[in-house]
Amino acid sequence: MILAVNIGNTNITIGAVKGKTIVFQARLRTDTTKTSDEYAIDLKMLLAIRDIPTSEIEGAIVSSVVPQVLNALKTALTKLFSKNILVVGPGIRTGLALKVDNPEALGSDRIVDTVAANALFGGPERKTVIVVDMGTMTTLSIVSKEKEFLGGVICPGIRLSQQALAKNTSQLP
């Protein structure tokens, strides 16, 4: 079983995958003040309440847009599982060509989103795909039918947009 971990600005989303089956999904609040031990306890409890022994975890893959949390969570995963922890970042091979000016600056969340979209909509009748990720920020990413990440847009998410409208307009509460 592999843990897939996405560290976002608001939540850390965790999924356990066995083969092509999603065993469970969970969310933790992203907290830049937590230590690796605190994250290890959180992870161990998530597995325990699902009756999954830590020995069943073969490894983990981590995507992060919160650098302050990445090291603590990676250390927590290493403490718990003593297995390989793969961090999505510059240089990782995904099967997609990154057709943007500065691929090193591309968020790993957008990489994993587009790799997943490519896997879901690939095959002989491949299509160009627009991936929408609605979190703290809303991102739109385009993957061509030739398996190329072409770029996209990052804009405020729904909650941030609502707060900006309420604060900066006179008639929108």
Phi, psi and chi 1 to 4 in degrees:
 res  aa     phi    psi   chi1   chi2   chi3   chi4
   1 MET       -  137.1 -170.8  175.4  -38.9      -
   2 ILE  -113.5  137.2  -57.3  -68.5      -      -
   3 LEU   -92.5  131.4  -74.4 -177.5      -      -
   4 ALA  -110.2  122.7      -      -      -      -
   5 VAL  -124.4  127.2 -179.5      -      -      -
   6 ASN  -119.8  112.3  179.0   33.3      -      -
   7 ILE   -90.9  105.9  -56.1  168.7      -      -
   8 GLY  -102.7  174.8      -      -      -      -
   9 ASN   -64.0  -33.4  -70.1  -58.1      -      -
  10 THR  -104.9  -43.0  -55.9      -      -      -
  11 ASN  -130.7  155.3  -70.9  -58.7      -      -
  12 ILE  -105.8  118.0  -60.7  169.7      -      -
  13 THR  -100.0  130.8  -53.2      -      -      -
  14 ILE  -125.8  131.8  -58.6  163.6      -      -
  15 GLY  -131.4  145.8      -      -      -      -
  16 ALA  -109.9  129.9      -      -      -      -
  17 VAL  -123.8  131.5 -179.2      -      -      -
  18 LYS  -124.0  109.7 -169.3  170.4 -167.3  174.0
  19 GLY    65.5 -120.3      -      -      -      -
  20 LYS  -107.6   11.7  -68.0 -169.4  176.5 -154.4
  21 THR  -101.6  130.9  -57.2      -      -      -
  22 ILE   -83.9  115.1  -62.3  171.4      -      -
  23 VAL   -79.1  -43.3  177.3      -      -      -
  24 PHE  -159.8  162.4   78.3   84.5      -      -
  25 GLN  -132.4  144.9  -64.5  177.6   33.1      -
  26 ALA  -151.1  163.8      -      -      -      -
  27 ARG  -132.2  139.6  -71.7 -177.3 -176.6  -88.1
  28 LEU  -120.2  151.4  -62.6  172.2      -      -
  29 ARG   -73.1  133.4 -176.7  175.2   43.9   84.0
  30 THR   -71.2  124.6  -58.2      -      -      -
  31 ASP  -136.3  108.5 -175.0  -15.0      -      -
  32 THR   -70.4   -9.6   58.4      -      -      -
  33 THR   -93.7   -9.2   65.8      -      -      -
  34 LYS   -72.8  146.0  -81.7 -169.3  176.9 -177.8
  35 THR   -88.9  169.1   66.4      -      -      -
  36 SER   -62.1  -34.7   60.7      -      -      -
  37 ASP   -64.9  -40.1  -71.5  -27.2      -      -
  38 GLU   -65.8  -41.2  -70.3  170.7  -54.3      -
  39 TYR   -66.8  -35.6  -84.0  119.4      -      -
  40 ALA   -62.3  -41.8      -      -      -      -
  41 ILE   -62.4  -45.6  -68.9  165.7      -      -
  42 ASP   -57.6  -47.3  -71.2  -15.8      -      -
  43 LEU   -64.9  -43.3  -68.9  165.4      -      -
  44 LYS   -62.4  -39.9 -170.2  162.7 -177.0  157.9
  45 MET   -66.8  -39.6  -68.2  -54.2  -65.4      -
  46 LEU   -58.6  -41.7  -77.1  176.0      -      -
  47 LEU   -71.2  -41.3  -65.8  172.8      -      -
  48 ALA   -62.5  -42.0      -      -      -      -
  49 ILE   -71.0  -10.8   62.1  175.4      -      -
  50 ARG  -108.0    8.3  -69.7  166.5  174.3   82.8
  51 ASP    56.9   40.8  -65.6  -37.6      -      -
  52 ILE  -110.3  113.3  -60.5  172.1      -      -
  53 PRO   -68.9  145.4    8.2   -7.8      -      -
  54 THR   -60.1  -24.6   56.8      -      -      -
  55 SER   -66.3  -17.9   59.9      -      -      -
  56 GLU   -80.0  -13.2  -75.1 -167.6   30.3      -
  57 ILE   -83.4  119.9  -55.9  -58.8      -      -
  58 GLU   -89.8  -20.5  -59.2  167.8   46.0      -
  59 GLY   170.6 -176.7      -      -      -      -
  60 ALA  -147.9  151.5      -      -      -      -
  61 ILE  -124.2  132.7 -177.6  164.8      -      -
  62 VAL  -124.8  133.3 -179.4      -      -      -
  63 SER  -118.5  138.0  159.4      -      -      -
  64 SER  -146.5  137.5  176.8      -      -      -
  65 VAL  -112.7   10.9  -64.1      -      -      -
  66 VAL  -125.4   88.1 -173.0      -      -      -
  67 PRO   -55.8  -33.2  -22.2   30.8      -      -
  68 GLN   -64.3  -25.0  -50.4   90.9  -57.6      -
  69 VAL   -96.9  -26.3  175.9      -      -      -
  70 LEU   -53.9  -50.2  176.1   59.0      -      -
  71 ASN   -64.1  -43.2 -169.9   50.9      -      -
  72 ALA   -62.0  -42.8      -      -      -      -
  73 LEU   -72.4  -38.6 -161.3   59.6      -      -
  74 LYS   -63.1  -41.6 -175.7  179.0  175.9 -169.6
  75 THR   -63.8  -40.6  -59.0      -      -      -
  76 ALA   -61.6  -44.9      -      -      -      -
  77 LEU   -62.4  -42.0  -71.5  163.3      -      -
  78 THR   -64.3  -42.1  -56.7      -      -      -
  79 LYS   -60.4  -42.3  -74.4  177.7 -174.8  178.6
  80 LEU   -76.0  -40.0  -78.7  177.2      -      -
  81 PHE  -114.2  -18.4  -51.8  118.7      -      -
  82 SER    47.4   39.2  -60.0      -      -      -
  83 LYS  -121.6  176.7  -52.9  -74.3  177.9  162.7
  84 ASN   -68.1  132.2  -70.5  -25.4      -      -
  85 ILE  -116.0  114.0  -49.2  -59.2      -      -
  86 LEU   -95.1  125.0  177.6   63.4      -      -
  87 VAL  -106.0  124.6  176.5      -      -      -
  88 VAL   -72.7  126.4  176.8      -      -      -
  89 GLY  -171.5 -173.5      -      -      -      -
  90 PRO   -54.2  136.0  -26.0   34.8      -      -
  91 GLY    95.0  -15.4      -      -      -      -
  92 ILE   -74.0  136.6 -168.2  167.9      -      -
  93 ARG   -86.2  125.7  -63.4 -169.1  130.6  -17.1
  94 THR  -121.5  -12.4   63.6      -      -      -
  95 GLY    90.3   -4.1      -      -      -      -
  96 LEU  -107.4  139.7  -67.0  179.7      -      -
  97 ALA   -87.4  129.3      -      -      -      -
  98 LEU   -93.2  101.7  -57.1  178.5      -      -
  99 LYS   -96.5   58.1  -61.0  -68.2 -174.0  173.3
 100 VAL  -129.0  159.5  -66.8      -      -      -
 101 ASP   -61.4  -39.3  -68.8  -20.8      -      -
 102 ASN  -132.1   78.1 -171.2    4.6      -      -
 103 PRO   -60.4  -26.7    7.6  -11.2      -      -
 104 GLU   -65.5  -24.2  -64.3   81.1   23.6      -
 105 ALA   -88.1   -4.6      -      -      -      -
 106 LEU   -71.9  128.5 -167.5   58.6      -      -
 107 GLY   -64.5  140.3      -      -      -      -
 108 SER   -65.1  -24.4   62.2      -      -      -
 109 ASP   -63.1  -39.9   56.6  -23.3      -      -
 110 ARG   -70.9  -33.5  -63.8  179.7   75.6 -165.2
 111 ILE   -62.6  -52.2  -62.2  -70.2      -      -
 112 VAL   -67.4  -34.5  -63.4      -      -      -
 113 ASP   -58.0  -48.2  -76.6   -9.9      -      -
 114 THR   -75.1  -31.8   53.6      -      -      -
 115 VAL   -63.9  -42.7  167.2      -      -      -
 116 ALA   -63.6  -44.5      -      -      -      -
 117 ALA   -61.4  -41.1      -      -      -      -
 118 ASN   -62.9  -40.8 -176.0   59.9      -      -
 119 ALA   -67.1  -40.1      -      -      -      -
 120 LEU   -72.4  -35.2  -70.5  170.3      -      -
 121 PHE  -114.0   19.1  -61.3  102.3      -      -
 122 GLY   -81.2 -164.6      -      -      -      -
 123 GLY   102.1 -172.3      -      -      -      -
 124 PRO   -64.9  -25.9   18.5  -26.6      -      -
 125 GLU  -105.3   41.8  -62.6  175.1   17.9      -
 126 ARG   -54.6  141.0 -177.2  175.9  -55.9  -80.4
 127 LYS  -126.4  159.5  -63.2  176.6  174.3   40.5
 128 THR   -70.4  137.0  -64.4      -      -      -
 129 VAL  -124.2  137.9  178.0      -      -      -
 130 ILE  -107.3  122.3  -62.8  173.3      -      -
 131 VAL  -102.4  126.4 -179.4      -      -      -
 132 VAL  -113.1  123.4  179.9      -      -      -
 133 ASP  -119.0  114.6 -175.3  -20.4      -      -
 134 MET  -108.2   99.7  -62.1  176.5   72.0      -
 135 GLY  -131.5 -140.9      -      -      -      -
 136 THR   -55.2  -41.1  -55.6      -      -      -
 137 MET  -113.5  154.0  -57.3  -57.3  -73.9      -
 138 THR  -103.6  126.5  -63.6      -      -      -
 139 THR  -118.2  142.5   61.7      -      -      -
 140 LEU  -121.7  126.9  -68.4   99.6      -      -
 141 SER  -129.4  142.1  -56.6      -      -      -
 142 ILE  -113.8  129.4  -59.6  171.0      -      -
 143 VAL  -119.1  122.7 -179.6      -      -      -
 144 SER   -74.7  164.9   74.8      -      -      -
 145 LYS   -66.7  -13.0   60.3 -174.9  178.9 -178.3
 146 GLU   -90.3   12.9  -69.9   82.4   19.4      -
 147 LYS    65.7   44.5  -64.0  170.7   54.1  171.7
 148 GLU  -117.8  129.9  -60.3  168.0  -38.8      -
 149 PHE   -78.9  114.6 -179.3   95.3      -      -
 150 LEU   -95.6  -14.8  -59.8  176.8      -      -
 151 GLY   128.7 -160.4      -      -      -      -
 152 GLY   164.0 -155.3      -      -      -      -
 153 VAL  -136.6  144.2  176.1      -      -      -
 154 ILE  -121.2  127.7  -59.5  173.6      -      -
 155 CYS  -141.8  167.0   54.1      -      -      -
 156 PRO   -58.8  145.1  -21.8   31.7      -      -
 157 GLY   -74.0  179.0      -      -      -      -
 158 ILE   -59.1  -47.4  -68.0  171.5      -      -
 159 ARG   -65.0  -44.5 -177.2  171.1  -68.6  144.2
 160 LEU   -63.0  -40.2  -73.0  175.3      -      -
 161 SER   -64.1  -43.4  -64.4      -      -      -
 162 GLN   -62.6  -42.8 -178.1  -86.4  -32.4      -
 163 GLN   -64.1  -41.3  -69.7  168.4  -10.6      -
 164 ALA   -65.1  -41.3      -      -      -      -
 165 LEU   -63.4  -45.1  -74.6  169.9      -      -
 166 ALA   -64.0  -38.6      -      -      -      -
 167 LYS   -78.3  -32.1 -179.0  178.9  178.7 -174.5
 168 ASN  -112.2    9.5  -63.1  -60.8      -      -
 169 THR  -127.9  151.1   60.5      -      -      -
 170 SER   -85.4  -23.5   57.4      -      -      -
 171 GLN  -117.3    6.7  -67.2 -171.9  -25.4      -
 172 LEU  -111.3  104.1  -65.2  174.2      -      -
 173 PRO   -69.1      -   22.0  -27.2      -      -
